[in-house]
Amino acid sequence: MKPRTKTAILAATITSVVVVIFTGSWVALQNRPKPTKDRVSKSIFVDPVIVADKSAIYLDAIRDSLGTKDYDLTQSSSSDADIVVSTTNSTGYQALVSEPIGSPMALVGPQIIEPAQKPTSYIKLSTDLSDKLPLIKEKLKQTLKAPTSWSLTVAGDIIIGRTVYQQEAKFGDYTSSFTKVKDLLSAADYTVADAEWTAADGIAYPLQGMSFASPTKSLDGLTYAGIDAVSLANNHSMNGGVLAFEQMLTSLTSRSIGYFGAGKNSAQAHAPYIADIKGIKVAFLGYTAIPGNFEAGPTTTGNAFIKIAPWYPFNEASIAQMEIDIKTAKTKADVVIPFFHWSEEYVHTPNEQMRQVAHRAVEAGATMVVASHPHWVQGIEWYKDTLIAYSLGNFVFDQEQTLKTKQGVVLLTEFAGNRLTKASFTPIQIENYYQPHILDGTAAQEVLNNIYAHSYWKN
């Protein structure tokens, strides 16, 4: 993996569910206990640190290593322990620090000063099992083996139509929109974004108005930038019509770019796209809450919809279907990530129905929730130890009427197995009506401050 660009980053570092928001380069809080000498002759110290104190798991591992469950294995005090298993876990925000911008560690959010320590697990054996301790130790190491590490990057709305299409066509280069952000996107093991235009041949490519389309070759930019899959659940991916949209589905597949939130019937539109990322199965689902595209039916092409404010009365059936989709995806994948297209435009604050839907997605089993559409960035939320990013803003678009519509963020995440361990936002700004570049300095900090000011610090 290539090193991350040094820029102002809003980062959430979740080592034992530790959250840090800061300016500057990547910082990780690590609170690993140092290996200690055996407390008694039969003690075992097990490292690495894990994310929860689960003594029952350790006891089962010991029983398995002994080939029997007849031994009386109990938790014990440190003074008479036979086995010592050290764990760390944060129980929530311990303190808040706010320093002036410009200080050496200028914070724009909460920082855990000293993560709470879950007590070390001490396990007492009922019988002298000294001869079996090597076997027990090996079994515990296998139980606590570090899970696979992998990274995921998520970008916001990509709309290669109107002036973006005109600029790319003028240069004869359908990858040119991504030239300055290619390294940022391709550094991750996997990258997804929202594709909000029709890419098809033989249709009109308007240069004005609210219809966005460009030739099939416009998909070359996704491949060039290292984008592996896209959400098509939005209000413009079907602007070219149903047949052109179906042509786009075929073209994406031929380029080995996955898509989700759309299909030739409702079953396909609501089905997860499952990617295998270093052996971890990751399911992506897409939903739009904005009128514009057709809703997929039993035999008709379209998007998966949720119907909420501000464009629809709250529709419980559509939310219940989303919950079913997530629960079903959870049976097929290790990680489930729904990508929503929602919100009133040009606002930083998500409405209450958006928050309700996001919370229900988490409760149904979502590992992380991401979203776009408002053309501005919105806040984030920690809900039940799960990250919700309410809007990543624009990524490739021609809205140069205000600074906020020219700006967005790219979400960079890292996982250990099925657990999110690190997350950060890298601000971008679009120039010349089509080309994003990475922001730094004060400009980047202002984008991050907007996210922080409209976020919900809640566990």
PEPE-V31387 format. One record per residue. SS is DSSP state (@ for helix, = for strand, . for the rest). Layout:
ss=SS
ss=SS
This chain:
ss=.
ss=.
ss=.
ss=.
ss=.
ss=.
ss=.
ss=.
ss==
ss==
ss==
ss==
ss==
ss=.
ss=.
ss=.
ss=.
ss=.
ss=.
ss==
ss=.
ss=.
ss=.
ss=.
ss=.
ss=.
ss=.
ss=.
ss=.
ss=.
ss=.
ss=.
ss=.
ss=.
ss=.
ss=.
ss=.
ss=.
ss=.
ss=.
ss=.
ss=.
ss=.
ss=.
ss==
ss==
ss=.
ss=.
ss=.
ss=.
ss=.
ss=.
ss=.
ss=.
ss=@
ss=@
ss=@
ss=@
ss=@
ss=@
ss=@
ss=@
ss=@
ss=@
ss=@
ss=@
ss=.
ss=.
ss=.
ss=.
ss=.
ss=.
ss==
ss==
ss==
ss=.
ss=.
ss=@
ss=@
ss=@
ss=.
ss=.
ss==
ss==
ss==
ss=.
ss=.
ss=.
ss=.
ss=.
ss=.
ss=.
ss=.
ss=.
ss=.
ss=.
ss=.
ss=.
ss=.
ss=.
ss=.
ss=.
ss=.
ss=.
ss=.
ss=.
ss=.
ss=.
ss=.
ss=.
ss==
ss=.
ss=.
ss=.
ss=.
ss=.
ss=.
ss=.
ss=.
ss=.
ss==
ss==
ss==
ss==
ss==
ss=.
ss=.
ss=.
ss=.
ss=@
ss=@
ss=@
ss=@
ss=@
ss=@
ss=@
ss=@
ss=@
ss=@
ss=@
ss=@
ss=@
ss=@
ss=.
ss=.
ss=.
ss=.
ss=.
ss==
ss==
ss==
ss==
ss==
ss==
ss==
ss==
ss==
ss==
ss=.
ss=.
ss=.
ss=@
ss=@
ss=@
ss=@
ss=@
ss=@
ss=@
ss=@
ss=@
ss=@
ss=.
ss=.
ss=.
ss=.
ss=@
ss=@
ss=@
ss=.
ss=.
ss=.
ss=@
ss=@
ss=@
ss=@
ss=@
ss=.
ss=.
ss=.
ss==
ss==
ss==
ss==
ss==
ss==
ss=.
ss=.
ss==
ss==
ss=.
ss=.
ss=.
ss=.
ss=.
ss=.
ss=.
ss=.
ss=.
ss=.
ss=.
ss=.
ss=.
ss==
ss==
ss=.
ss=@
ss=@
ss=@
ss=@
ss=@
ss=@
ss=@
ss=@
ss=@
ss=@
ss=.
ss=.
ss=.
ss==
ss==
ss==
ss=.
ss=.
ss=.
ss=.
ss=.
ss=.
ss=.
ss=.
ss=.
ss=.
ss=@
ss=@
ss=@
ss=@
ss=@
ss=@
ss=@
ss=@
ss=@
ss=@
ss=@
ss=@
ss=@
ss=.
ss=.
ss=.
ss==
ss==
ss==
ss=.
ss==
ss==
ss=.
ss=.
ss=@
ss=@
ss=@
ss=@
ss=@
ss=.
ss=.
ss==
ss==
ss==
ss==
ss==
ss=.
ss=.
ss==
ss==
ss==
ss==
ss==
ss==
ss==
ss==
ss==
ss=.
ss=.
ss=.
ss=.
ss=.
ss=.
ss==
ss=.
ss=.
ss=.
ss=.
ss=.
ss=.
ss==
ss==
ss=.
ss==
ss=.
ss=.
ss=.
ss=.
ss=.
ss=.
ss=.
ss=.
ss=.
ss=.
ss=@
ss=@
ss=@
ss=@
ss=@
ss=@
ss=@
ss=@
ss=@
ss=@
ss=@
ss=@
ss=@
ss=@
ss=@
ss=.
ss=.
ss=.
ss=.
ss==
ss==
ss==
ss==
ss==
ss==
ss==
ss=.
ss=.
ss=.
ss=.
ss=.
ss=.
ss=.
ss=.
ss=.
ss=.
ss=@
ss=@
ss=@
ss=@
ss=@
ss=@
ss=@
ss=@
ss=@
ss=@
ss=@
ss=@
ss=@
ss=.
ss=.
ss=.
ss==
ss==
ss==
ss==
ss==
ss=.
ss=.
ss=.
ss=.
ss==
ss=.
ss=.
ss==
ss==
ss==
ss==
ss=.
ss=.
ss==
ss==
ss==
ss==
ss=.
ss=.
ss==
ss==
ss==
ss==
ss==
ss=.
ss=.
ss=.
ss=.
ss=.
ss=.
ss=@
ss=@
ss=@
ss=@
ss==
ss==
ss==
ss==
ss==
ss==
ss==
ss==
ss==
ss==
ss=.
ss=.
ss==
ss==
ss==
ss==
ss==
ss==
ss==
ss==
ss==
ss==
ss==
ss==
ss==
ss=.
ss=.
ss=.
ss==
ss==
ss==
ss==
ss=.
ss=.
ss=@
ss=@
ss=@
ss=@
ss=@
ss=@
ss=@
ss=@
ss=@
ss=@
ss=@
ss=@
ss=@
ss=.
ss=.
ss==
ss=.
ss=.
ss=.
